[in-house]
């Protein structure tokens, strides 16, 4: 009898299915990583916008405090 060298079609198909499942898992992990990065970016942008708003309002608040001191006195 001749001994055949190499892989059978069934072995190749099974290895392709296993590789496909592994690649799908990697794709899902990559997608989740991209979602986390997007959320982090949006959070950072919102913090920067909030800081900019505070920096724009702070001089106005200080001016009001200087000109209208009755608003900022203790109620004691």
Secondary structure, 3 states (H helix, E strand, C coil): CCCCCCCCHHHHHHHHHHHHHHHHHHHHHHHHHHHHHHHHHHHHHHHHHHHHHHHHHHHHHHHHHHHCHHHHCCCC
